[in-house]
């Protein structure tokens, strides 16, 4: 376990926001947790790849930076394989590695930034696939009992961009590894129209898993700014979910509103459409701005602080709520400690 006193966190978050901490602990093995100090949610933060976080203040206590690596085959079931992956592994690197091994199921989730440990917390999803479709279980360290626990998929309480670890038990656990159940036979998931269009434009009628992954990468690179070039955390707002009556009323007034029925009477609305129709692309707050490339992305133009990003996000929320009566919920976690 590496220990750094009074570190800068600027390079550890994809917004590139300057923030400091009292202490940084690099957790490189599960055993490091046995000697790590107790976690205090009023002072401390658990950090992975920093791709889904906004630092609006310094961290007065300790940042537990998860770097636990490892990819291993736990069980070969013939047509399926069970993999265990350390929480500190790079997510996109894992996706491409599974394709090299002939393990399928993650290809639609290519190029999502961040580390593996964040995937079940956020229940990451893209282009018609969510992590929940392949997640077998999660291993987590419980701070209060100083012990490891295993949660099967049902116990993780996965839902749209949410889980037990994000809402109901935020800061109670530190995820150390996950297990994924992947297939040896590729079954393409092409329900997302933009993905089908991308493959057709490339002249690919019967795509391989690698074709799908490459298509997803091309789409994401066109639509989303690269965090290495322009600081951002990808889509900043969730697509709002509304009841049937609200959806019908909104669609009647706004026939062009992109929406997706969920099968339970509710509908998911396009947050990007709502933001764009409010004319908010390019809206800025000091160094933070709504990307002109994609309406759901807030970018750091170089000198924004976390407070600037949060103020801008609240301006976007207020504008959408005033015009459409729809509340937008941020995807990134906002970190703000009292001065």
N, C-alpha and C positions, 0 to 999 in steps of 0.2 A: 504493500500500500504506500503510495507516494503522498507526501504531505507538503502543501505549499501555503505559506502564510501571506495574507493580504493580497490575494491574486486579483488580476483584472479578469473579468468575465467576457470581455468584448469578443474574443475569438471563440468563445464557447456558446454563442447564440447566433442563429442565422440572420437575425435582424442587424447584427453588428452594433448593438447598443452598448455603450460603456456602462459598466457597473463593477462594483468591487465586493469582496466577501472577506469575512474575518479569517476564514480558513478554507482550503480546498483539499478534499481527500479523494484521491484517485483509487476507486475500488476496482481492483484488477482480478480478484479471485473471490469466490463466495466466502472463503475463510477469513478474508479481511474484515468482514462484518462482525466476527467474534471479538475483535479487539477495537472496533470503531466506537467512538463515543455515542451516547444515546442521542436519538433524534428529537429535536424540539421544534415542532411546527411553527412556533411563534418566532423562531430565529433562523431556522435551517431550511434548505431546499435540496431535493433530489433532482439531479440533472443528467440527461442522456446526451443526445446530439444537439440539443438546444434549438430544434427546428419548430417547436410548438410552444414557445414561451416568450413573454415580453417582460423584461426587467424594467419596472418603473421606479425602482429604488435599489440601493445597495442591499446586500444580504448581511445582516449584522452577525450572523453566526457562521455555520459550516455549510459548504456546498458538497454534497456527496455525489461525485461524478462517476457514473457507472461505465466501466470499461471491461466488464467480464466477457471474454471471448470464448469461442468454441462452437463447432458444428459436428454433430455426431449422429450416426445411424443407430437408433435405439432398437428398432424391430423392422424386419423385412417381412411383409405379409403377402408377398407375391405381387398382387396388383396394386398394393399400397405400401408406403414406407412411413415410418414414424421417426421424425427427426427431433433432436433436442438442440437448441441454439441459445448461446449466451446472450444476455440482455444488452451487452455492449457491442455486439456485431452491427455493422452497417446494414441497414435494411435492403437497399438496392443491391449491394454486393451479394447479400444472401439470395435475392431473387435470381440474379444471373448465375450464381453458382448452382442453384437447384436445377436450372435449365441445362447446364453443362452435365449434370449427373443423370439427366433423364427423369427428373421428378417434377410433376406438373401441378399447377393450381395457383401459383403466385404471379403468373405472367402479366395479368391485368394490373397488378400492383407495382409495376416497375417504376423506378425513378421517384418514388416517394421519399423525401428526405427524412433523416433521423435514424435512430437506432432501434434494434429489435424490441427492446424493453418497452418502448413507447407504443408499439403496435396494438397490443390488447387494451392498454389504457384508453386509447383514442378509438379503438375498434376501427382502424384505418380502412378506407375503402376507396375504390376508383374504378370507373369504366365497367360498372355492373357487378363488381365483386367486393365483398367485405372480408376482413380477416376471419370473422366468425365462421366462414364456410370451411376453413381448413384448420382452425385452432383445436387442438386436443386438450391441452391443459397449460397451466401457468404455475411456476414455482416462485414463491415470494417469501421474503424475510419480514416477519411481523415484529415491529419495534418493541411493542409492549411486553411480549413474551420472550423476545430474543430467540426466536425459533423459526425454522422454515416450515411453510405450509404449501400444500398443493391444491389448486383449484381447477376442477374440470370446467369444460366450456360453459355448462349451465350455471355453475357457481360464479362465473365471471360476470354474469348479468349483462351481456353485451347488447347494446342497442345502437341506434344511429349516432355515431361519433361519441359514444359514451360507454361506460362500464362501471362495475363495482369500484374499481381502483381510481376512477376519475371523480365520481360524485359521492356515493354512499360511504366510501372508506378512503377518501383522499388523505394522503399522508400517513395512513396506518401501515402501509406495506411498501417495501422496496422490491420490485420484480428483479429476479436474478437470471431466469431462463424461461423459455417457452418450448412447448412441443407442438409440432405441426404434422398433420396427417395428409400427405400428398400422394397423388396417383402416379402410376407408371404409364398409364394410357392417357394421352392428351385429349381432353374434351373442351373444345373452344367455347368460351363465354363471350358471345358477340351481340348481346342484346342492346348494348349501348350504340346508338345510331352513328355517332361520330367515329367510333372505332371501326364499324363496318365500312363506312365511307372511306376512311383512311386506307384500309386494306384494298378496297376496290380501286381506289385511285392509283395504288401501286401495282395493280394488275394481279393481285393475289386472290385467287378464287378458293383455294384450299389451304389456309394458313397453317403453319406449324406454330408451336408455342413460342419459338424464337421470333417468328414473324409478328405475332401478337405483341410480344414484349417490345420489339423494335418500333412497332406502330404507336404504342402507348408513349414511348420515349419521344418520338417525333412530335406527337400532339402536345405533350407537356412542354417540350422545349419551345414550341411555337406560342403556346398560350400563356405560359408562366415565366416571369423573369427569373434568371439564374441567381440564387442567393449569393454565389461567389462573386457576382458582378454588382448586384443591387440587393442590398439586404432586405429580406422578407421572410415570412413564415408560410408561404403558399396561401391557400384560401383562408381568409381571416374570419369569415362568417359561415355558420352552418346554413344549409338550405332549410328554411323554416317549414315545420309541419303544422297544418291547420285542419280543423274539422271540416266535414263535408259542406255544411252550410256556408262557412266562411270561404271555402274554396270556390263554391258555385258563385257566390256573390262577387268575389274578386275577378273570376274569369269572365263573368257576364259584363263587368265594367271594363275589363282589360283583355280582350280576346287573344292578344298575342302573348299573354303570360305563360311562360314555360312551366309545366307542372307534371307530376307523376303520381297517379293513384297508387296507394299503398295496399289496397285490398281489404282494409279494415274500415273503410268509409272516410279515412283521412287522405289528404294529399300533401305531397312534398312540393314546395314552390322553389323556383330558381331564385336564389338570393342575388346572383349576378344580374339577372334581368331586372330585379327591383332596384338595385343600386344604379345600374346603367340608365334606367328610365328616369331616375331622379336627376340625371345629368351630373353625377358626382365624379366621373373619371377626371383625374387631374386635380381634384380638391386637395388642398394641402394645409398642413399645420406645422409651421416652421420647416424642419427638414423631412417630415413625414408626408406622404402623398398617396392618394388612391391611384394605382397604376393605370396608365392609359392603355396598357397591353391587355389587362384583365380587370374587370370591375370589382372582383372579390379580393384582390390582392392589395394590401397596403405595403408600401415600400419605404425604405430609409434611403433618402437621396444623398446620404453621407454624413449628416451631422444631427440627425434626429435623436432625441432621448426617448426613453420608454414612455415618459409622461406625454410627449408630443404624439406618439403613436396612439395612446389610449384616448387622448382628447379628440384626435381625428376620428377614431372608431366610434366614439360617442356621437359625434356630429353626423356620421353616416347613419347610425341607428336612429337618431332623432328625425332625420330627413325621411327615411323609409317609413317610420312609424306615423309621421304626420301625413304623408301622402297616401299610404296604403293601409294603415292600421295594423301593420305586421311588425312584430318584434324580432330583430335579428340578434342571434346569440353568437358571441365570439367563439372560435375554435381554440386559439391559443390560450394557455393559462397566463393570467396576469399576475405578476409577482410584485407586490407592493407592501413593504414593511413600514411601520410608523418611524418617523425620524427619531 
